[in-house]
Structure formats: C-alpha cells, structure tokens
Amino acid sequence: MTTTPLLTAIGGEKARQRLHALHPAHPGQEAATAGFAIALALSLQRARDAPLLWVQDRQATAEAGRPYGHGLAALGFDPARLVVVAVKGAMNALAAAEMGLEEAGLAGVLVDLPPRLPSDMLRLGKRLSLRAQARETPCFLLHAGREPVEAPVATRWSVQSGRRQQAAGSRISQLPDLRTAFDLTLTKNRFGGLGRFSVAWRPVASIASPNEFNHAIPEFVFSDTTLSEPVAASAANRSAGTGAVLPWPAAAA
Amino acid sequence: MALAQAQAMQPDLVAHPHDAAADARLLEAIADWADRYTPLVGRTPPDGLMLDITGAAHLHGGEAALQADLAARIEAQGFSARTAIAPTPGAAFALARYGPADRRGLGPIIAPDGLRDSLAPLPIAGLRLDPATVAGLRRSGLKAIGDLLTRPRAPLAARFGAMLTHRLDQALGIDGESISPRRPIPPAEVSLPLVEPIVREEDVSDAARRLCVSLCALLIERGEGARHLVLSVSRVDGVVRRVEVGAAEPCADAKALHGLLALRLGSLEDPLEAGYGFDFVRLAATVTGPRVAEAVDLPGAGTAPPDDAARLVSRLADRLAARFGREQVLTVAMTDTHLPEQADVLVARGDKVLVARGDSPAGSRPPRAQLAPFQVAFEGAGPLRPLRLFEPPEPVEIMASVPDGPPLRLRWRRQSLGIAAAEGPERIAAAWWVAGAQKGPSDARDYYRVVDETGRRLWIFRDGLFGGAKPPRWYVHGLFA
C-alpha cells in the first residue's frame, strides 16, 4: 500500500477493515462515486490480483449504468478480477455483500444501493461492519438517495469528478483535461479530521507510447492531493479535553 | 356410453370435461415420486409408468416386497393402480393392463421361463398395436396373444405389417427394448430412505449433509467432482421437490457442497412444505467432471495453502449463485469488436461468450475474449471509455452551434445544462463488412466526451449523419469517473 495524504487522513491500513459510505455530490456523479470506491479499494488492497465483488441493485443499475470493462481498465482495475451480482432490493444487496465479506482475500465489496433503504439499516450496517472488520475487507456503500445511509460507517464521502482543470480551460476550443480526478468532501471520519480533498488518480509510471491499446493494465495511485480543512471542526470531530468555552466578545468582561 | 345416455339414466350426474393436460401433469408427478425405486422411470402414455427395476429390486427387499410397497404407498396417496413385474417392458405392459390382479391391483411377477405361458391368454390389445391392426386381427378370429404365438410369422407379417411381429418379439424378449427415461441418468447418486418422516428444516439439511458425505466418497473414488447437484425430497403424500445447485469447478468437498445446498434451501422462493413429513431424500450429481489435482502441504508443514484468487472467485460465485441464481452472478467478458456495447459483455459465470452479432458472422471464428486489448488512455488524455455504461443508451437533446459541431448544451433527465468542454468526435461505424449487421437506422456514430457545467463527465454520441434519411439523434451512452 502506497501511503498518500488521502489515505493517511482516513487511518491508512485501518480503513481496510471498515465500512465506507459514498454519495454522489450531484445526480449524474454515480460513475465518479464508483470510480472513487474502486480507487480506494485498489489503494487499500494487499494483493494485486485480489478479486472485487460489485453488488448491483437493478434499480440502481438502471439509473447509473452497468460497470464497463474498458472503463475499469482505464482506472487501473483488471475487469477479469470483477465479480458482479445483480440483485433486486436493498435487503438482497446487503445479503450479497455480507456473503462477499465472509470470504477472506477480496480487494473490496462495492454495493450499489437502491434509493429506498430498509428501516433497520443501522443493524444491517453493523453486521456488514463487523464482517468487514473480521475479514479486513473494505466495504463501500454507494447510495444516490436524498438521505445519507444510516449505518455505522467509518467514513462518509460526497464525491464528484475533479473540476479544477476545467476551470482553467473553459473554452470549448481547448482540449479538456479528462484525466481521472475526484473532488471529495469528507463528512464523517472516524480516524481524523474532515475536509475537502481534491485528488488525481494517475498511473504510477507514465505510459510512454501513445498507443491506446494496452494489454497490461498500469498501476494507479492517488496523487496531487490538496486538502482544505474546515475553519471550525464539527462537534463530533473535536478532540476531547481541548474544548474550552470562551465568551465572545472577550472584551465585554 | 354417451354422456346423454348416462345423464338419462342418472339425472344427478355431475360431468366434467376430460383434462388431458392435467392428467399428464399428474402422471409426471407420480413419475417423480416413483424415482425412489429406480432412476429409470419411463412413461407409457396416457396412463402408465414403466420402471426399470433391474438391479434395484434387492434394495427394497426383493421384487415382491417392492411391488407391495409401491402398491401400498400409491393407495395411501388415494390412487388405484395395477402393477406387474415381467422380464420385458412389452410383457409388463400387457400383464399390468390385461393380466390377473388381486384386490389391491397387484399383478403377477413373471420369471423369464414363464413368459410365454403367461402372455398366451392375454388379449391382443396388450401388444401395443394400433387400433386398426387390433381390429383386423379380431376380425380374423385372432383374439389372444397365444393365437399368434402358434401361427407362422411370415403370413402374419405380410398381412398385418412388420410391427406386429416386432411387438410380439419385444414382448417375448427376442427383440431388445429399452425404456427411455424421463431424465438423464445421473452419473452418481445416493439416497436416504427414512423410516420416520422428517419435518424440521434442520433435519432436511442434516439429511442433505449425510448424503453429501456419501456422494463425495463415491466421487473421490472415481477421481471426479460434482458440478451440478439435484436434491429431491419426497413427501409422504408423494409430492417431490427438487432443489438444484451448481458449482463452477468440479467439487468433491462434502462441506462445500452441503454449504451450497443449505444456502439454496434457505433462500427458496416457496419454502419446502413439510406437510406430514418427508420420507425419502435423494442427492444426485447430474454433471460431474474430473477433479484438478490439488497441491497439498507436506505433512508437518502445518500451514494451509494460500487461497488463490481463482479459487476464491469460484467459491464466492458458487455461493452467490446458490442464493441468487446462476444467471445473476456475472463476469465481464471482453470480446474483440470495436462496437462499444459489444466490446464487453456481462455474462453469467461459466457461460460461453457469444460472438458479437455485428462483428463476425456466427461460426466464422471463435470469440477472442482473452485477446481483446483494453482501451486504456495514454498519458494526458484520460480514460477513453466510461466506467458505467447505459444499456440501452439514454436519449438526450443536444444543441450545437453548427449541425456537425461539438455539442454546446444538453438536456438530459429533465435538466438543461451548458457544456463546459467537449472532446471528439470519435467515429464508430457499424460493421459494414458483415451482411445483415446494419440493423439500426444509421451506420455511424460520432462519440464525444463532454463535461457539463456541474462537472459531470458524459459519453454522448450522435446516431446518424446530417443529410441522411432520418435526422440524427443524440444519446448518453455512459458516465466517466
């Protein structure tokens, strides 16, 4: 595992045995959400050929599209490592994820959850979380609904495709930078601070030949991380003991 | 007797039309049940079953005990049946229908040397001939099978056809005849008759576990593994339920197979109705294959061999398939075609990859799933193909400054947004070199990678050309990460 600022912020190795919730920042960012989940799984994996289970609810697939092999390869993930299971409904999706987490040696389990979630999501999430911990396999809950997933997750992300390059070249005549990058908002983090990240997902070695056909899939890592922390830490994020209540304005005393 | 006559005699008579299909279904169900005596169960429509009990009778205490047991169980289910046991299917057919029988329908058990004598008094209809031949024989005064046995064969064959002598020979065992079974005979099977019917789910699972152990012992002896298992449980009242599971690799591990069966039993859409209990459980390996030799540790090393990824995937896929169905567990298969929606297909694990329709005519060359290169982006360009693909592509309204120009504004899913950047076009034409490949209205698509105002990265295409027969239409085909 290559340590990068992003992974350090979410606890490094510890993030491997946890449940993570990822939400698209806007409708239509479902691919960015899945792409970031795969990037995280690849960064946390222990073996380069470890398979990945992608549980897809049918409704979620209809709205966000199915995984596409060439797109996966372009993110540095060999599609031959992917096992997809198509299920109907959140309960089945969570059951399939649980079956995946019972096996040791997966790179991760991705769950495309439908917008409607069961009422006892907290309990079901706890089960997944315990299994993830036991098998040291990260589980990523992808949810595009209005409400966040009520589950005991270690991190909660709001994800969209990276936009900083587009701001510089907004004219259509210029070639856009379509390299993979993510703008992330970390809204819950059990291992550290919250904040906004902007990361690129780049191949480790530059691909020298401008040949679009490659049989070998390059290895990718997070790079160019910029982090902006919030001005004030949220209540949940303050470390215990340092919080002193100060009167304001101080001069009034 | 006609219905009108019967109703005239008995005015309160209730009449139902004959439902041949329902009768056939019932006969099927009884045949399923009869599976407990032998795997070779054939039908003799419209109302009979033929069981080949060669080599199976001793398992039930001999032929007489088997016949009595079958008659008693059938009667307990509310049916009346006539049974007979004979050395040939033809003789058994004739004896069961026209032979002597006691009050319970038990017919004779005929040894090979008594075959001729026992057939002789039976009517000719017992020979399974067509009605015209039977009528012709009766007109000639030949009423019993014995009448035919004493006559010269050549004139009989000349007058009534070769079928008559053939049927006669079949009944006597001169011509061979085999029963065509309803289901293929499984390569390996084990069964568990239960003295006391079982009701609880755990007991069924335990019975399945015991059967798995004995089946695996049988398979290991042959160096094989099971790829498909069928567990049949028979209820006391004759209803048989079959539960099927598959394994990606030939497997002879009783624990793993039982795990799959238990998963399947736990996730049945209509659970097993125990009723008065199950009294017979059978496990058959319907598909087997040679097992791949496993490398095991030398004694004393004490460490389990590392689980390789392939084995992990097949174990996981088997378990998921047992729970959700085999066709729901998919893998990405890459095919050698330039058409984006066919270049990569999600197929059920273990299925052969179909040759892409548009790219090469079926059978012309094998699919080169392993050779297909990935379209990975080179430095600076970003991915050329989206991470998620819409199937089918979603229609979108596009505005461009000039007809052939790059898109400027899009309206998709009730949202109208400006396009911040566009890259393209990448023209992908239909497979024009294959006759009949151009099923769609157009033969070329222009693909663009675009970024809209909100930062979404879309893969859109224009289907058709300006100036063609139909105006071009735009679609969103995928989303980039």
Interface residues (C-beta under 8 A of the other chain):
Chain A: H26 P27 G28 Q29 E30 A31 A32 A34 G35 F36 I38 A47 D49 A50 P51 L53 A64 G65 R66 P67 Y68 G69 H70 G71 L72 A73 A74 L75 P79 A80 R81 L82 V83 V84 V85 A86 V87 N92 A95 A96 M99 G100 E103 A104 G105 L106 Q160 S161 G162 R163 Q166 G169 S170 I172 Q174 L175 P176 D177 L178 R179 T180 F182 D183 W201 P203 S206 I207 A208 S209 P210 N211 E212 F213 N214 H215 I217 P218
Chain B: D307 A309 L312 V313 R315 L316 A317 R319 L320 R323 F324 Q328 V329 L330 T331 V332 M334 P340 A343 D344 L346 R349 P373 F374 Q375 V376 A377 F378 E379 G380 A381 G382 P383 L384 R385 P386 L387 R388 L389 F390 E391 P406 L408 R413 Q415 I419 A420 A421 A422 E423 R449 V451 D452 T454 G455 R456 R457 L458 G478 L479 F480 A481
